[in-house]
Amino acid sequence: MDPEGHFEDGEHGGHGGHNKHAGHSVAIFRDRFRLSLLLSIPVVLLSEIVQNLAWAAGYNVITNPLAAGILAPIGFSLPPAVGTLLMNLSTLVVGLTVQLLRRIDLQPT
């Protein structure tokens, strides 16, 4: 305490003293939350990318040979209308999986 009765930085006068570190734990929590968010978003995005690539690869591996007529010798051919429906279904599935990213909670709990 100085001669005038005021407390210096770092000293607390029991009653009514101010703690300059009072918000420190809140700031640390907020920084840790932001860091965990920064680290988890790429993981979620990468899993969505892998899922969409797997869907597209599987779709192309199955439907392209069918559309090309690879099974025509045994009597099966894929009509163009069915191919169009499958392409639209593929687009819908990829779009829906991307929309699932909205489920990510970006607010601290």
HELIX and SHEET records of a PDB file:
HELIX    1   1 HIS A   24  ALA A   68  1                                  45    
HELIX    2   2 ALA A   72  ILE A   74  5                                   3    
HELIX    3   3 PRO A   80  GLN A   99  1                                  20    
HELIX    4   4 LEU A  100  ARG A  103  5                                   4    
END                                                                             
